[in-house]
Amino acid sequence: MGRSFEVRKASMAKTQGAKIKVYSKYGKEIYMSAKNGGTDPDSNLSLRRLMEKAKKDQVPSHVIEKAIDKASGGGGEDFATARYEGFGPGGCSVIVDCLTDNNNRTYMDVRQCFVKNNAKIGAPGAVAHMFDHQAVFQFKGDDEEAVMEALIMADVDVSDIEAEDGAITVFAPHTEFFKVKNALSDALPEVAMDVEEITFVPQAMHPVAGDDVAAFEKFMDMLNDCDDVQNVYHNAEIEG
């Protein structure tokens, strides 16, 4: 496909408040996964993936355990998923995933982020077709043929493999996450994964330049400050 994948890793939290916000988002997502699919990570693969991701992002064990204990109690909050799509500053495409216990509040919060930054919130499906929902793995290396051979031998469905700047990136359908993860672990047990996640990968990048750059950064900051926002995906490519 010749499509480069821009690794957007969250910057290290600079304040205790920022850390608490990250912990809260993970806690909410782990709680929902455990409540809907069971508290045993061996049978609930979604929960296992979230727990592994949380540990990688240095979320304390007690935060993870508290969320699972809460889910096993059967009561507590009743969160629901909400997805909003639209066009950000400069016309880039944006997907905002939320977990909420009040849809009206969340919609108004997210809508304000769009309205205040020369952006436009759209109807469901407005931009999702411009992204591929994929499992993405990235690690250090340059022999993409050996990686492809290992994945083929493991009978894994892979969309694309890229080798660039000393890193190999594997793209696969999001349903293949654990098959790819296990195949890579078996073939490359000594390699540490820099990225292993399910995400929306843009099919094409959209340039954002000039005055739109500052508006885009403010837009992203406002979205990330919303308590109900879990993930933001976009195809913006900042120029200049």
Residue pairs with C-beta under 8 A, 6 or more apart in sequence:
1 159
1 160
1 171
3 160
3 162
3 201
3 203
3 204
4 162
4 164
5 136
5 138
5 162
5 169
5 171
5 201
6 205
6 237
7 138
7 194
7 195
9 195
10 22
10 57
13 19
13 21
13 22
21 227
22 57
22 59
23 59
23 60
23 63
24 227
25 230
26 50
26 53
26 54
26 57
26 59
26 63
26 64
26 67
27 63
27 64
27 66
27 67
28 67
28 79
28 99
28 230
29 50
29 99
29 230
30 47
30 50
30 51
30 54
30 64
30 67
30 68
30 71
31 67
31 68
31 70
31 71
31 76
31 77
31 79
32 71
32 79
32 81
32 99
33 44
33 46
33 47
33 50
34 44
34 47
34 67
34 68
34 71
34 72
35 71
35 76
37 43
37 44
37 46
37 47
38 44
38 47
39 47
39 68
39 71
39 72
40 47
41 47
41 48
41 51
42 48
45 177
45 178
47 68
49 177
49 178
49 198
51 64
52 196
53 196
53 197
54 63
54 64
55 61
55 64
70 76
77 101
78 101
79 99
79 100
79 101
80 99
80 100
80 101
80 103
81 97
81 98
81 99
82 97
82 98
82 99
82 100
82 103
82 106
82 107
82 228
83 95
83 96
83 97
83 98
83 124
84 95
84 96
84 98
84 107
84 110
84 111
84 121
85 93
85 94
85 95
85 96
85 121
85 122
85 123
85 124
85 125
85 126
85 127
85 128
86 93
86 94
86 96
86 114
86 119
86 120
86 121
86 122
86 126
86 127
87 93
87 94
87 119
87 120
87 122
87 126
87 127
88 94
88 114
88 117
88 119
88 208
88 216
88 219
88 234
88 236
89 117
89 118
89 119
89 208
89 212
89 215
89 216
89 219
90 206
90 207
90 208
90 209
90 212
90 213
90 215
90 216
90 236
91 206
92 206
92 208
92 216
92 234
92 235
92 236
93 127
93 130
93 131
93 202
93 206
93 234
93 235
94 119
94 127
94 232
94 233
94 234
95 127
95 128
95 131
95 200
95 232
95 233
95 234
96 110
96 223
96 229
96 231
96 232
96 233
97 229
97 230
97 231
97 232
97 233
98 106
98 110
98 226
98 228
98 229
98 230
99 228
99 230
100 106
100 228
105 228
106 226
106 228
109 226
109 228
109 229
110 121
110 223
110 226
110 228
110 229
111 121
112 222
113 119
113 219
113 222
113 223
113 226
114 120
114 121
114 219
115 121
116 222
117 215
117 216
117 218
117 219
117 222
118 212
118 215
119 215
119 219
128 200
130 202
130 203
130 204
130 235
131 200
131 201
131 202
131 203
131 233
131 235
132 159
132 171
132 200
132 201
132 203
133 173
133 174
133 198
133 199
133 200
133 201
134 159
134 171
134 172
134 173
134 174
134 198
134 199
134 200
134 201
135 171
135 172
135 173
135 174
135 176
135 177
135 180
135 196
135 197
135 198
136 169
136 170
136 171
136 195
136 196
136 197
136 198
136 199
136 201
137 169
137 170
137 172
137 180
137 181
137 184
137 193
137 195
137 196
138 167
138 168
138 169
138 170
138 193
138 194
138 195
138 196
139 167
139 168
139 184
139 188
139 191
139 192
139 193
139 194
139 195
140 166
140 167
140 168
140 191
140 192
140 194
141 147
141 163
141 166
141 167
141 168
141 188
141 191
142 163
142 166
142 168
143 163
143 168
144 161
144 162
144 163
144 168
147 161
147 168
147 170
147 184
147 187
147 188
148 158
148 161
150 183
150 184
150 186
150 187
150 188
151 158
151 161
151 170
151 180
151 183
151 184
151 187
152 158
154 179
154 182
154 183
154 186
154 187
156 172
156 176
156 179
156 180
156 183
157 172
157 173
157 176
157 179
158 170
158 171
158 172
158 176
158 180
159 171
159 172
159 173
160 170
160 171
161 168
161 169
161 170
161 171
162 168
162 169
162 171
163 169
167 194
169 195
170 180
170 184
171 201
172 179
172 180
174 198
177 198
181 196
184 191
184 193
199 231
199 233
200 233
202 233
202 234
202 235
203 235
204 235
205 235
205 236
205 237
206 235
206 236
206 237
207 237
207 239
208 216
208 236
208 237
208 238
208 239
209 238
209 239
209 240
210 240
213 238
213 239
213 240
216 236
216 238
220 232
220 234
223 229
223 232
224 232
